[in-house]
Amino acid sequence: MDGAAGYEVFGRLTASPEITGTGRADVRAVDAFGQRSIPVRAEERPGDDTWRQAVLGSLDDFDDTFLERRYHLSGRPGCVNPGSGSNGRLVIDMPCGSDTAVLRSRSSLRLNEADELGRVAVVTDAAGPHGKLVLDLVPGTPDRVGPIPPADAVRVVVDDSVAPGTRGAGVLHRFEVVLTRSGVRVLQDGAQIAASPVVPAWREASVLVGLTPPPSYPGRVVVDAFGLSGSRLPVDDVTETQIVAGTLRVLGPDEEAPGIGTTRAPLRGAPSARLRTTIRLGDGGDVNGLVAQLGSERVPLRPVVTGWSGAQDSELTLVGDVPAALLGVSGPDSLTPFVLRMPGASQAQVLESYWEVPGQSPEKLPLAPDEPAPVLPVMTAEFAAVGPDEATLVVTLDGSAARSVAPVAGFEVYVDSGQAATLPMPGGIGGRHELNLALTGNHTVEVRLRPESPEAQTESVWLELSRSSR
């Protein structure tokens, strides 16, 4: 419906005309004041699995919950939490609000000799409103590459700026990167959305899937399938153990280190081991001199990619072989200190570190939590116009990024702590509203959102109306 602020369907409220469900539900449009239309029958988009025939290498539906055996997942512990969802889906909860999860397939993409050199396919809801999906094809085995990928990488970004823009919150879409002899094509549900004449010079690369949920919400991203075409390569069985450096800042070569170490238990009995770490570069420093100090040992670290950028805020994964002296049964229980060092460190930061030892990982994904509860639309307020005796206040409620929207009763406007206006919108979920306020001089203005549920917390936006703005 034209002018609809959202929709009521399957017993929930959503701001998007595209939703996930089964069957032809009755849908009511909701306007900016919470009024409902008469119900209409929704159109159901038929499923299409024919795309699977084009994925000739490997296809993962995430039925196997031993995720670590097939992928490395990079993200802040406690802020990036993977789980096994219904129908064999990978569910990643990101409750901290501003995180990105990066999934690296342990199976590399090796290009073949046909006209279609290779293909990457991922089915996910990450590219929904205000979210982002980043696919990086990078020679080597990086865990993250940050905002500036290596010079020979292929990067695909899908967000609100990429047409078509109809990607509802929580709705799965299929994205494919098709590498050919004439360039790269990007497809959404089989339709081309981008193209480039670039043909990669490499023959083998890692595939990184960057998943960023919408900001300001308890983040959740679902991945339903991941596939690679091209030549199939064997995958080494490794077990990861996350370790935390004594300081998250990369130290200089002789800088004093805190007396904080890491347990040596994962190395006992291991025939070999590697330390992998990812750092965010500062405004200088010599990565060629980067070492990990593990007790009295200093282990040289080397980048796992070529052509990496040394610019500030670039992210670089490095690896080092653990010396034989740190393996075996005998030896200390802990390695203290554990820090990273390099010449001219200049505020470089340690993003993650972990041991990698031979052997099949025993770690299984836990069951994913239930779907997040509905959330209130995001409220913004601003003065669109200010005259000598009045001001036009614009209040916008945006629920487009929410998987399910909690209804609001309306909002109130307070001027200098006194109530000046009330706009009721029972059952509303969004919309844009203009109010003309008779005001002269300087004032403090508060716009207070009133949820329909009496148990939900009220949200407010504060504005200053001063003479300098008039």
Secondary structure as GFF3:
##gff-version 3
##sequence-region A 1 470
A	DSSP	beta_strand	6	9	.	.	.	ID=ss1
A	DSSP	beta_strand	12	14	.	.	.	ID=ss2
A	DSSP	beta_strand	26	30	.	.	.	ID=ss3
A	DSSP	beta_strand	40	41	.	.	.	ID=ss4
A	DSSP	three_ten_helix	50	54	.	.	.	ID=ss5
A	DSSP	beta_strand	58	60	.	.	.	ID=ss6
A	DSSP	three_ten_helix	67	69	.	.	.	ID=ss7
A	DSSP	beta_strand	71	74	.	.	.	ID=ss8
A	DSSP	beta_strand	81	84	.	.	.	ID=ss9
A	DSSP	three_ten_helix	86	88	.	.	.	ID=ss10
A	DSSP	beta_strand	90	94	.	.	.	ID=ss11
A	DSSP	beta_strand	101	105	.	.	.	ID=ss12
A	DSSP	beta_strand	109	110	.	.	.	ID=ss13
A	DSSP	beta_strand	116	124	.	.	.	ID=ss14
A	DSSP	beta_strand	132	138	.	.	.	ID=ss15
A	DSSP	beta_strand	154	158	.	.	.	ID=ss16
A	DSSP	beta_strand	173	180	.	.	.	ID=ss17
A	DSSP	beta_strand	183	188	.	.	.	ID=ss18
A	DSSP	beta_strand	191	196	.	.	.	ID=ss19
A	DSSP	beta_strand	204	212	.	.	.	ID=ss20
A	DSSP	beta_strand	219	228	.	.	.	ID=ss21
A	DSSP	beta_strand	238	243	.	.	.	ID=ss22
A	DSSP	beta_strand	262	263	.	.	.	ID=ss23
A	DSSP	three_ten_helix	265	267	.	.	.	ID=ss24
A	DSSP	beta_strand	274	280	.	.	.	ID=ss25
A	DSSP	three_ten_helix	287	289	.	.	.	ID=ss26
A	DSSP	beta_strand	291	294	.	.	.	ID=ss27
A	DSSP	beta_strand	297	300	.	.	.	ID=ss28
A	DSSP	beta_strand	302	303	.	.	.	ID=ss29
A	DSSP	beta_strand	315	321	.	.	.	ID=ss30
A	DSSP	three_ten_helix	324	326	.	.	.	ID=ss31
A	DSSP	beta_strand	334	335	.	.	.	ID=ss32
A	DSSP	beta_strand	338	341	.	.	.	ID=ss33
A	DSSP	beta_strand	349	358	.	.	.	ID=ss34
A	DSSP	beta_strand	378	386	.	.	.	ID=ss35
A	DSSP	beta_strand	390	398	.	.	.	ID=ss36
A	DSSP	beta_strand	408	415	.	.	.	ID=ss37
A	DSSP	beta_strand	418	428	.	.	.	ID=ss38
A	DSSP	beta_strand	431	438	.	.	.	ID=ss39
A	DSSP	beta_strand	443	451	.	.	.	ID=ss40
A	DSSP	beta_strand	459	465	.	.	.	ID=ss41
A	DSSP	three_ten_helix	467	469	.	.	.	ID=ss42
###
